[in-house]
Amino acid sequence: MPAATPPSPPTAERRPQWLLWGGLLGLVAGLVLWMWSRSAGDPQQLLGQGLSLLAKNETREAYRIARQLQANPASVPQGDLLAAAILLESAQFEPALRTLVGPSKNDATAALAYTLSAEAYYRLGRWGEAVLAAQEALKREPDNLMARRWLAAGAYDLGSVGMAAEELLKVAEGDPRDGRAHRLLGLIEKDREQFAPAVDFYREALRRQPDAPDRNEILEELGDCLLKLNRFDEALAALEDLPETVSVLNLRATCQAGLGEADAQATSLARARDLAPTHLKTLVASAARATADGDLDGTVRWLSAAVQHHPHDSQSHYLLAQALERLGEGERAKEQFQLFEQWQAVEQEFTELHNSASADVSNANLRLRLGDLALKLAKPELAETWYRAALALDPRLEGARRGLDRVSSGRRQ
């Protein structure tokens, strides 16, 4: 039995859906002033007026302007573009895309048409097409931050985090008031296990938007990164005012263990067990506390519960094998080590394929395999993300559709 420390779990625990930007409202902020600078009655000026009305939920007036523009052969592209924006705001994504075909062929409206197409494709889950549409918008208008946002969103959900990070850095530079790009950059670096830059990104996100709607999530992820850097006091400070969820209590317990606060750690773990008695991290942390207290029987008891409820977790099998070996139970230890090797191989394949997916934004079969592996590892939300990414690239991929059906069936059971 090797004496090495157990491996880390698979990296890149991607969220099933990332924080979306506000669509048309954010787009109008960057366009209306320029459009209104045109002469009165100019089609672009009227388009800007209509978009501004739509952003204020004055849809009837926006529709009136769209009809006015469409009635004039010289301003049909602007009228169709405004009509498509109205459809997009009412979640009629397919009709919006059909209406955007004409404006995308007109020099005056192409950049905005491709930007709105990118949003429509993204919200339909057609992320590959969203990326392509955003890239077309940027060819015509390199300073189009909304197109960069949708490009980053599509690339991220396809698993191409390198491309997403590159675009997010440009978004952050172009809009110093918006912290959402830094928030996602922090998550990307956290998934890459680059915790120091992740801390910087999270803190910049909070500086830019102190009252962000996802502030608690940011603080929890920040605390996790600080913990990984052994900056326990800073991590506890980040977690201090958060509600006592299982994940927050586990993070606090690990920080308290790092600071030698055994009683505080025991209290945090007891609260976590009350909330979720079979939670994996709580069981593993409880085993670590028992080991520190010299209670090897307790260690085996907690880890046995971990492998019972989470048989796909290689780390739990490894730790249980070590504890059993120390108790002199060699045969049981050998069995657990074999299970560790089995599941570690699956985790390693997942990580390697994830890295490949990051570099290959167009490979649907690669994403299908990632979905299958995530489902095998009992991570249904992660599996769903990869299956949807595969279908975004190839809607005819039956294996991905069957995978989504398995995820849905598992939820109903």
PyMOL commands that set and color helices and strands:
alter all, ss='L'
color gray80, all
select helices_A, chain A and resi 24-36+43-55+59-70+73-89+93-99+103-105+110-123+127-140+145-157+161-174+180-191+195-208+215-228+232-239+246-258+262-275+280-292+296-309+314-326+330-359+364-376+380-393+398-412
alter helices_A, ss='H'
color red, helices_A
deselect
rebuild
show_as cartoon
